[in-house]
Amino acid sequence: MNKVFLDYYRCPERYADLQLLSGGAVGRHPGYFRFGGHLCYGTSTVAEGAVSASDSLPDVLSGVEIGGSTCLLPFNLNEVITNLRQERYLTGTARASAFKRLTRSAYYLARPWLTVSVRRHLQRLWLKGWDSKPFPRWPVDRTVDQLFEFVMALSLKANKALRIPFIWFWPEGKRSCAIVTHDVETKVGLDFCNTLMDIDDSFGIKSSFQLIPGARYTVSTDTLESIRGRGFEINVHDFKHDGRLFGDWNRFQEQARQINEYAKKFGSSGFRSGGLYRNLDWYGAFRFSYDMSVPNVGHLDAQLGGCCTVMPFYIGDILELPLTTTQDYSLFNILNVYSTALWQQQIAAIRTQHGLISFNVHPDYLNTPRARNTYEALLQSLVPLRSEADVWIPLPTEVDTWWRQRSRMSIVPDGGGWRVEGAGAERATVAYASMDGDSIVYSID
């Protein structure tokens, strides 16, 4: 019951005595319900969940019971959080229909001969009605993070504590984290990589490049050495980027084997699928340390969904670094926006949650002055956040290393305070969760 809570906060276990409220299995089938106003998806012991997030949803808060330091919840927190993070709320008609899969295959077959303007028109038709979807919440969904905060408030009450110590989310007490990534889709994009590295370097930012191993262009040893030699990172981007990686289990297994081989050749720890297509239940076939294929909100992506969190989380042994901002292609070609206004709105929301601000900007789509100017304006806005607002801007692999270290650290009493133990503890910071009115606030020791 308390595993996801402890993994998220890394607080002393005695402050996380969460148990399932006993009772009849009212919710025999997963559904949507509210918990103190926070949306959940799963089963509850006190109410039957709704089929759609837009339905009238029961609030199960009245089912909470507190006895001593134990907090009895009317649902399994591990189940609900996993359902949201791994998009298990996408059931029935929400998942891709056979017609949509066929349409997607036809699109990718024709894609090499389609102009950007034709592709833009077809994609807008595919995404029609995206802005009316009630869930996940656009432009940033923090459902998982806010649910954790609500349970933290209950833990404070159950323990009669003014504050609960935990290991802060980022090293050296940094308030948030930002990463910049580049998916290279075509030979044109590959040829632009050197210029893009020059742009990133001019702002003192190192980024990762995701390269397609099985089609579209040839990745030479010189290309790998050039990118890595300049201090940038290389990851594997799909296999052929044809929208079919997760279409058939047997085919996927064979391509996953080849993808894993290319990871060794590229020296890559990370992966991102083409078009953010994904089936998280199949990720056990990958041999990557981390993945970057799950959007926070997938309204403008070919595959619906979203993990509803701005923090890294594990899918089995793979750490997911969710894509928490809108991709440049969607910004420029679907929304027809050439400003950083939406990105700034998303940055502000993610910083409020002290989360991971992740960008995916393609070298393929920076071939016009206004697109390039927009990207440079984004980088310019990140510079003061790093120097003045304590935003950590590392490579994705550095985030992976830190998050794995943090997951193995423990927080222990130290005289009248607390200290962190474990590998990497010298970079860790003790923080505290407390109440300010009806809200959880964090402070750093």
C-alpha positions in Angstrom: 0.0 0.0 0.0 2.8 2.5 0.8 5.4 1.5 -1.8 4.7 4.2 -4.3 4.4 6.8 -1.5 7.8 5.9 0.0 9.4 5.7 -3.5 8.1 9.2 -4.2 9.1 10.9 -1.0 11.9 8.7 0.4 10.6 9.5 3.9 10.9 7.4 7.1 8.6 4.4 6.8 6.9 5.1 10.1 5.3 8.2 8.6 3.7 6.1 5.8 1.5 3.6 7.6 -1.1 3.4 4.8 -3.5 0.5 4.8 -6.5 -0.5 2.8 -9.9 0.0 4.4 -11.5 -3.4 4.9 -15.0 -3.8 3.5 -16.9 -5.3 0.6 -15.4 -5.0 -2.9 -17.8 -2.4 -4.1 -15.7 -1.4 -7.0 -15.2 -4.8 -8.7 -14.1 -3.1 -12.0 -11.7 -0.2 -12.3 -13.3 3.2 -12.8 -12.9 6.9 -12.2 -13.6 8.4 -8.8 -12.5 11.4 -6.8 -10.5 11.5 -3.5 -11.0 14.9 -1.9 -11.4 16.4 -5.3 -8.4 14.6 -6.8 -9.1 12.3 -9.7 -8.3 8.6 -9.4 -8.7 5.5 -11.5 -8.9 2.0 -10.0 -11.2 0.1 -7.6 -12.6 1.4 -4.3 -14.0 -0.4 -1.3 -16.8 2.3 -0.8 -18.0 3.3 -4.3 -18.3 2.1 -7.8 -16.1 4.1 -10.2 -17.4 5.8 -13.3 -16.6 4.7 -16.9 -15.5 8.2 -18.0 -13.6 11.0 -16.4 -16.3 13.4 -17.6 -19.1 11.5 -15.8 -20.4 12.5 -12.3 -17.7 11.0 -10.1 -18.2 9.7 -6.5 -15.8 11.2 -3.9 -14.5 8.5 -1.6 -12.9 10.8 0.9 -15.6 10.0 3.5 -14.2 6.5 3.6 -10.9 7.5 5.1 -10.3 6.3 8.7 -7.4 7.3 11.0 -6.5 5.1 13.9 -3.3 6.0 15.8 -0.7 6.7 13.2 -2.4 4.4 10.7 -4.3 5.9 7.7 -6.9 3.6 6.2 -7.7 4.5 2.6 -10.7 3.3 0.7 -8.5 2.2 -2.3 -5.1 0.8 -2.9 -2.8 3.8 -3.5 -0.2 1.6 -5.3 -2.9 0.5 -7.8 -4.3 4.0 -8.4 -0.9 5.6 -9.0 0.3 2.8 -11.3 -3.0 3.0 -13.3 -2.4 6.7 -13.9 1.4 6.6 -14.5 1.1 3.7 -16.9 -2.0 4.9 -18.6 -4.1 1.9 -17.6 -7.1 4.2 -17.5 -7.1 3.9 -21.4 -9.6 1.1 -21.6 -12.1 0.1 -24.2 -12.7 2.7 -26.9 -10.0 4.9 -25.5 -7.3 2.6 -26.9 -6.5 2.5 -30.6 -9.2 0.8 -32.5 -8.5 -1.5 -35.5 -9.6 1.2 -37.9 -7.1 3.7 -36.3 -4.3 1.2 -36.4 -5.0 0.6 -40.1 -5.1 4.4 -40.7 -1.9 4.8 -38.9 -0.2 2.1 -41.0 -1.4 3.7 -44.2 -0.2 7.1 -43.1 3.4 5.8 -42.4 3.5 4.0 -45.7 2.6 7.2 -47.5 4.6 9.5 -45.2 7.9 9.6 -47.3 6.0 11.2 -50.2 3.8 13.6 -48.1 4.8 17.2 -47.8 4.8 18.9 -44.4 1.7 20.9 -45.3 -0.2 17.7 -46.2 1.0 15.9 -43.1 0.0 18.9 -41.0 -3.5 18.8 -42.5 -3.9 15.0 -41.9 -2.6 15.3 -38.3 -5.0 18.1 -37.5 -7.9 15.9 -38.7 -6.6 13.0 -36.6 -6.3 15.3 -33.5 -9.7 17.1 -34.0 -11.3 17.7 -30.6 -8.1 17.5 -28.6 -8.8 20.7 -26.7 -12.1 19.4 -25.4 -10.7 16.3 -23.6 -11.2 16.6 -19.8 -8.4 14.3 -18.8 -5.5 14.4 -18.6 -5.6 18.0 -17.8 -4.1 20.4 -20.4 -1.4 21.8 -20.6 0.2 20.1 -17.6 -1.4 17.3 -15.6 -0.2 17.0 -12.0 -2.9 14.5 -10.8 -0.3 12.0 -9.5 1.8 14.6 -7.7 -1.2 16.3 -6.1 -2.6 13.0 -5.0 0.7 12.2 -3.2 0.5 15.6 -1.5 -3.1 14.9 -0.4 -2.0 11.6 1.1 1.0 13.4 2.8 -1.5 15.7 4.4 -3.4 12.7 5.8 -0.1 11.2 7.1 0.7 14.5 8.9 -2.7 14.3 10.5 -2.4 10.6 11.4 1.0 11.1 12.9 0.0 14.4 14.7 3.2 15.8 13.1 4.0 19.4 12.3 6.2 18.3 9.5 7.5 15.0 7.9 11.1 14.8 6.7 12.0 13.3 3.3 14.8 13.3 0.7 14.5 16.3 -1.6 13.7 15.5 -5.2 16.8 16.9 -6.8 20.6 17.1 -5.9 22.1 20.0 -4.1 18.7 21.3 -3.2 17.8 22.3 -6.8 14.2 23.4 -7.0 13.4 21.8 -10.3 15.1 20.0 -13.2 15.1 20.6 -17.0 16.4 18.5 -19.8 16.6 19.3 -23.5 16.4 16.4 -26.1 16.4 16.2 -29.9 14.8 13.4 -31.9 16.5 13.2 -35.3 13.9 12.1 -37.8 15.5 12.6 -41.3 18.8 13.0 -43.1 18.1 16.8 -43.1 17.8 16.7 -39.3 21.0 14.6 -39.0 22.9 17.2 -41.1 21.7 20.0 -38.8 23.0 18.3 -35.6 26.3 20.1 -35.6 24.6 23.5 -36.0 22.1 22.5 -33.2 25.0 21.6 -30.9 26.5 25.0 -31.6 23.2 26.6 -30.6 22.8 24.6 -27.4 26.5 25.2 -26.5 26.0 29.0 -27.0 23.6 28.9 -24.0 25.7 26.5 -22.0 23.2 23.7 -22.3 24.1 20.1 -23.2 21.4 17.9 -24.7 20.7 14.4 -26.0 20.2 13.3 -29.6 17.9 10.3 -30.3 19.0 8.6 -33.5 17.0 6.1 -35.6 19.1 2.9 -36.2 17.1 1.0 -38.7 15.9 3.4 -41.5 15.8 6.9 -43.0 19.6 7.6 -42.7 22.9 6.0 -41.8 24.4 6.6 -38.4 28.2 6.6 -39.0 30.9 6.1 -36.4 32.0 9.7 -37.2 28.5 11.0 -36.3 28.5 9.1 -33.0 32.0 10.3 -32.1 31.2 13.9 -33.1 28.2 14.1 -30.9 29.6 12.3 -27.9 33.0 14.1 -28.3 31.3 17.5 -27.7 29.8 16.3 -24.4 26.3 15.6 -25.8 24.4 12.3 -25.3 23.2 9.7 -27.8 20.1 7.6 -27.4 18.2 5.1 -29.6 15.1 6.5 -31.3 12.7 3.6 -32.2 13.9 1.1 -34.8 12.5 2.3 -38.1 10.2 5.1 -36.9 7.4 3.6 -39.0 4.6 3.6 -36.3 4.7 -0.2 -36.2 7.1 -1.0 -33.3 4.3 -2.0 -30.9 1.9 -3.3 -33.5 2.6 -7.0 -33.1 4.2 -8.9 -30.2 6.4 -11.3 -32.1 7.6 -8.5 -34.5 8.2 -6.3 -31.5 10.4 -8.9 -29.7 12.6 -9.2 -32.7 13.0 -5.5 -33.2 13.5 -5.0 -29.4 16.4 -7.4 -29.7 17.9 -5.4 -32.5 17.2 -2.1 -30.7 19.1 -3.4 -27.7 22.1 -4.3 -29.9 22.1 -0.8 -31.3 22.1 0.6 -27.8 25.4 -1.2 -27.3 26.7 0.1 -30.6 25.6 3.7 -29.8 26.7 3.5 -26.2 23.1 4.5 -25.2 21.4 4.3 -21.9 18.1 5.8 -23.0 15.3 5.2 -25.5 12.5 7.1 -27.1 9.9 5.5 -29.4 8.9 7.1 -32.7 5.9 9.3 -32.4 5.7 8.4 -28.7 3.9 5.2 -29.6 4.2 2.9 -26.6 3.0 -0.2 -24.9 4.4 -0.1 -21.4 3.5 -3.7 -20.6 6.1 -4.8 -23.2 9.0 -2.7 -21.8 10.5 -5.7 -20.1 12.0 -6.6 -23.5 14.2 -3.5 -23.5 17.6 -3.3 -21.9 17.7 0.4 -21.3 18.3 2.3 -18.1 15.7 4.9 -18.9 13.0 5.8 -21.4 11.5 9.1 -22.6 8.4 8.0 -24.5 5.5 8.8 -22.2 4.0 12.3 -22.4 2.5 14.1 -19.4 -0.5 14.9 -21.5 -0.9 13.2 -24.9 -3.6 15.4 -26.4 -1.4 16.5 -29.3 0.3 13.2 -29.9 -0.8 10.4 -32.2 -1.4 8.1 -29.2 -3.7 9.4 -26.6 -3.0 9.2 -22.9 -0.5 10.7 -20.5 1.2 9.7 -17.2 -0.3 12.6 -15.2 2.9 13.3 -13.4 5.9 15.7 -13.8 8.3 13.4 -11.8 10.3 10.4 -13.0 8.9 7.0 -12.2 9.8 3.4 -12.7 8.3 1.0 -15.3 9.7 -2.2 -14.0 13.5 -1.6 -13.9 13.4 1.2 -16.5 13.2 4.8 -15.2 10.7 6.9 -17.1 11.6 10.5 -17.8 8.2 11.8 -19.0 7.9 14.4 -21.7 6.3 17.2 -19.8 6.1 20.0 -22.4 4.6 20.2 -25.9 6.9 19.0 -28.8 8.1 21.7 -31.2 6.4 20.0 -34.2 3.0 20.2 -32.4 3.7 23.8 -31.4 4.7 24.9 -34.9 2.6 22.8 -37.2 -0.6 21.8 -35.2 -1.1 24.9 -33.1 0.6 27.2 -35.6 2.4 29.0 -32.8 5.9 30.4 -33.0 6.3 31.8 -29.5 7.4 30.4 -26.2 4.2 31.4 -24.4 2.9 27.8 -24.1 6.3 26.5 -23.1 6.5 29.2 -20.4 3.1 28.3 -19.1 4.1 24.7 -18.8 7.5 25.6 -17.2 5.7 27.6 -14.6 3.3 24.8 -13.7 6.0 22.2 -13.5 8.2 24.4 -11.4 5.3 24.9 -9.0 5.5 21.1 -8.5 9.3 21.1 -8.4 9.2 18.6 -11.3 11.0 17.6 -14.4 10.7 20.1 -17.3 11.6 18.1 -20.4 11.7 19.3 -24.0 11.8 17.5 -27.3 12.9 19.8 -30.2 13.7 18.2 -33.6 16.5 19.5 -35.7 14.3 18.6 -38.7 11.9 21.4 -37.9 14.3 24.2 -37.1 14.9 25.0 -40.8 13.0 28.4 -40.8 14.1 31.6 -39.1 11.0 31.9 -36.9 11.3 28.2 -35.7 15.0 28.7 -34.9 14.3 32.0 -33.2 11.6 30.4 -31.1 13.9 27.7 -30.0 16.7 30.1 -29.2 14.2 32.2 -27.2 13.4 29.1 -25.2 17.0 28.4 -24.4 17.5 32.1 -23.5 14.6 31.7 -20.9 16.3 28.7 -19.3 19.5 30.5 -18.6 18.2 32.7 -15.7 16.2 29.7 -14.3 19.5 27.9 -13.9 21.4 30.8 -12.4 18.7 32.5 -10.4 15.9 29.9 -9.7 18.0 26.8 -8.9 16.8 24.8 -11.9 19.2 21.9 -12.6 19.9 21.4 -16.4 21.7 18.1 -16.8 21.8 15.4 -19.5 19.1 12.8 -19.2 21.5 10.1 -18.2 22.5 12.3 -15.2 18.9 12.5 -14.1 18.7 8.7 -14.4 21.8 8.3 -12.3 20.6 10.7 -9.6 17.1 9.2 -9.4 18.5 5.7 -9.0 20.8 6.8 -6.3 18.0 8.6 -4.5 15.8 5.5 -4.7 18.4 3.6 -2.7 19.1 6.3 -0.1 17.5 6.3 3.4 16.8 9.1 5.8 17.7 8.5 9.4 17.6 10.3 12.7 20.6 12.4 13.6 20.5 14.0 17.0 17.6 16.4 16.9 17.4 16.3 13.1 17.8 14.0 10.1 20.5 12.9 7.7 20.6 11.0 4.4 22.6 7.8 4.0 23.6 5.9 0.9 25.7 6.3 -2.2 25.4 9.9 -3.5 24.1 11.1 -0.1 26.6 14.0 -0.2 24.4 15.6 -2.9 21.2 14.9 -1.2 19.2 17.4 0.9 16.8 16.8 3.8 13.4 18.5 3.1 10.2 18.7 5.1 6.5 18.5 4.2 4.1 20.6 6.3 0.7 22.2 6.1 0.1 25.8 5.2 -3.7 26.1 5.6 -5.2 23.4 3.4 -2.0 22.9 1.3 1.2 21.0 1.5 4.3 23.1 1.4 7.9 21.9 1.2 10.9 23.5 2.9 14.6 22.5 2.5 16.8 22.0 5.6 
